[in-house]
Amino acid sequence: MKILLGDNQFFGVNHYDLKKGNLTKQKFSDKDEIQDFIKEAQKIGLDGFMINSNKMGYEIVKDYQLEKNKEIHYSIPYPHKYASLINEEGMLNLLKYFLSNTSFLNLVVSLPKFLFTGNIKHLISLVSGLEVPKSLPKGSTVYIQNVITDMLIGIDRFDILEAFAKDVRKRGYKPGLITLNPIKLDELVKKSVLINKKDLTVCFNINHAGFNVFPSKKLVENFVKSQHNYNLMGKSIFSSGGSNITEAIKYIKNLGLDYVVFGSSRLENIESNFNRLKN
Amino acid sequence: MEILIYGFGRMGLTHYSILNSIIPNAKFTFIEPNKILNLISRKNIKGKFLKSDEKIKKSFDLTLITTPPFIHKDLASKCVSRGDKIVFVEKPFGGHSNTSADLDAKNVFIGYVLRFNPVVEWIKNNIDPNDIIECSAKYVSNTLEKKPKGWRNGPYSGVLNEIGSHVLDMINYLFDIEDFKITKTELNSIISDVDDEVKISLLSKERNFEFYFNWVDKSLRKPVFEVSIKLKNGDLIIFDQQKVVVNNNQEEKTISVVDLNQDIPFYLRGVDFTKQMQDLTHKRETMCSLNEAITINRLMKEIITR
C-alpha cells in the first residue's frame, strides 16, 4: 500500500472541524512553506503527495522538483473557483472563462467539434489544458474532483469521464477519479473498456467511523473486497480527525487498498501515522 | 415520475443530478429561457428542453423552481393552478419583498436545506425551544470574490437573502421565532452594491437572538457556520454542520456527524441535499412550508428596511 501526503492542511480544509481547518491554513501562508513541508514529509518515506489545482496548488506543482521514485497525484478543477464564477455571473460565464483563457491553437483543435455537436465532452481538453501545468512530471496521476465526477454520474454523462481519461493519457499522465459514490462509479467503470485499465485510480472516502462514507460503510467495504482492474485509494481515513487513530489505522491496514492519502499540519504526526501504516 | 425543472443553473443541475440518481425511470422536462444555455443543455442532458412553459398543459408529479427569486411567486401560482402535485421552490421564496401569504397551497415547499443536516436534526430532537434564553448564530464565507453581475448585485441578492435566509429558517425551524421583535441591525456593502455583511439582534418569547452573516471574508476557503445556545439550566450548546458540543459546567460532551446516521443512496455537495430531495419525494415532514418561508421573508424585509 502506497502512502501519500494530502493537501487539506495547506488550504484550510477540515471536514470534521471547519474552524480548525481555517486556523491550520494560516500556518501555510506561501508557496515556499508548503513546498518545504512537502519535501520534509517525503523524507519520512511517503510515496508522494496529492494536491489540488487551486491557485497555490498549481504554482506549487509548476516548479516542484520531484524526488526519485515519488509520485504526484494532482486533482482538477478547483471547485470553489468555478462556483464563484457561476455565483457572480451565471452558468455561461464558465464557458466564457474556458474559451477566453485557452490559447488560439488549442481552440482550433477543440472548438470546432464542440460547435458542431454541442457536446461538452469536447471541451474537456480545454479544462485539462488550463488546470494542469505543462511541467507536471509525466506519469503523474491527474484526477477529476468528486463534485464533478459525482455530478457527471448523476446526469448520466460517464462518457465525459471517459473523454477525460483519454485526454489525460494523451498528455502522458494516468487518469484518476475522486468520488463519494464509489459503488455507482464502479458499476460504470466495469462496463467501460476505455477507462477500466490498470493505470486508473479511484479515490473515495473510507474510515473506521464510517464518516462521510457513502452509501454506507458496509457497502463500501464489500466494494473494496471485490475484484478490480484498477487502483483503489482511500481518503478521509482518519475521519478528518474525528477518529481514534489506533482503530483507524488497524482498520485501513486490513482493507488491502493500493493507496491511502492523509494530511496533517504537523510533521511528527505524519511520521507517526506513516510508521504505523507501514509496519 | 414526471418531473419539471424551471431554470437550469447551478441548483437546477444539482437537484436534477440527485433526483436522476435516486428515482428510477424519472422523466424530466426543463424550462430554460436563456437561448444559449437551453441549446447547450438540450445537447447534453437527457430530457425535454423548452424555452417557456406556454405549451405545457399537463400537470407534473414534481416541479422544481430553481430560477432567480423575482419569478418564484408567479411560477409557483402557475404550477398550483395547473395541478402539479408537489412544487419545490428554491429559497428564499420570492426574496425578502415577498411577504404576502396569498398563495395558500399545502403542496408548495421551499428549499431551506440546512434543516436536513444531521446535526440540525439532532438539535431538533434533543433541545426544547422553551429551554433557551440566548442564541447566537453566524455564517461566514468567501463566496463573493468580485462584484457580481445582473440580479445577483441587486435587491434580490445580498448575503441576507442568499445565505442569511438559510440560517434564519434553521433557527425558526428549531426554536420558533415567528413572533420576532428586531432590536438592532447593521448592514454593510463591501464588494457588491447590496448587503455583504449583516448583524442582527432580535427578541422572541423573551429569548435573545444574535445573527452575523458575511460572505466576503477572504481569510476563509470553506464557510464557517456556528450556533451557540445558552439554556435556562446554564448549559451551553455549540453546534455547526459537523458536531454539537454540550457543556454543562461539569463536563463537555461532543456528538459529531460520525455518531449520527448519514447513509444516503447518492452524494452530491452534501448529505443535506440528498436528504432534502428524499423528504420532498416521500414524507415531506421536514420541508419548509410556504407560511414558514413567508415568516423568513417578513423578517428579512424588516431587517433591510429598518
Boltz contact constraints between the chains, C-beta under 6 A:
constraints:
  - contact:
      token1: [A, 11]
      token2: [B, 221]
      max_distance: 6.0
  - contact:
      token1: [A, 12]
      token2: [B, 221]
      max_distance: 6.0
  - contact:
      token1: [A, 16]
      token2: [B, 242]
      max_distance: 6.0
  - contact:
      token1: [A, 18]
      token2: [B, 222]
      max_distance: 6.0
  - contact:
      token1: [A, 18]
      token2: [B, 224]
      max_distance: 6.0
  - contact:
      token1: [A, 19]
      token2: [B, 224]
      max_distance: 6.0
  - contact:
      token1: [A, 22]
      token2: [B, 220]
      max_distance: 6.0
  - contact:
      token1: [A, 84]
      token2: [B, 145]
      max_distance: 6.0
  - contact:
      token1: [A, 86]
      token2: [B, 10]
      max_distance: 6.0
  - contact:
      token1: [A, 88]
      token2: [B, 148]
      max_distance: 6.0
  - contact:
      token1: [A, 89]
      token2: [B, 149]
      max_distance: 6.0
  - contact:
      token1: [A, 91]
      token2: [B, 9]
      max_distance: 6.0
  - contact:
      token1: [A, 91]
      token2: [B, 37]
      max_distance: 6.0
  - contact:
      token1: [A, 92]
      token2: [B, 36]
      max_distance: 6.0
  - contact:
      token1: [A, 92]
      token2: [B, 37]
      max_distance: 6.0
  - contact:
      token1: [A, 118]
      token2: [B, 43]
      max_distance: 6.0
  - contact:
      token1: [A, 120]
      token2: [B, 44]
      max_distance: 6.0
  - contact:
      token1: [A, 150]
      token2: [B, 268]
      max_distance: 6.0
  - contact:
      token1: [A, 151]
      token2: [B, 17]
      max_distance: 6.0
  - contact:
      token1: [A, 154]
      token2: [B, 17]
      max_distance: 6.0
  - contact:
      token1: [A, 154]
      token2: [B, 20]
      max_distance: 6.0
  - contact:
      token1: [A, 154]
      token2: [B, 21]
      max_distance: 6.0
  - contact:
      token1: [A, 154]
      token2: [B, 268]
      max_distance: 6.0
  - contact:
      token1: [A, 155]
      token2: [B, 17]
      max_distance: 6.0
  - contact:
      token1: [A, 156]
      token2: [B, 46]
      max_distance: 6.0
  - contact:
      token1: [A, 180]
      token2: [B, 267]
      max_distance: 6.0
  - contact:
      token1: [A, 181]
      token2: [B, 266]
      max_distance: 6.0
  - contact:
      token1: [A, 181]
      token2: [B, 267]
      max_distance: 6.0
  - contact:
      token1: [A, 209]
      token2: [B, 258]
      max_distance: 6.0
  - contact:
      token1: [A, 211]
      token2: [B, 258]
      max_distance: 6.0
  - contact:
      token1: [A, 214]
      token2: [B, 264]
      max_distance: 6.0
  - contact:
      token1: [A, 214]
      token2: [B, 267]
      max_distance: 6.0
  - contact:
      token1: [A, 215]
      token2: [B, 265]
      max_distance: 6.0
  - contact:
      token1: [A, 216]
      token2: [B, 263]
      max_distance: 6.0
  - contact:
      token1: [A, 239]
      token2: [B, 258]
      max_distance: 6.0
  - contact:
      token1: [A, 242]
      token2: [B, 256]
      max_distance: 6.0
  - contact:
      token1: [A, 242]
      token2: [B, 258]
      max_distance: 6.0
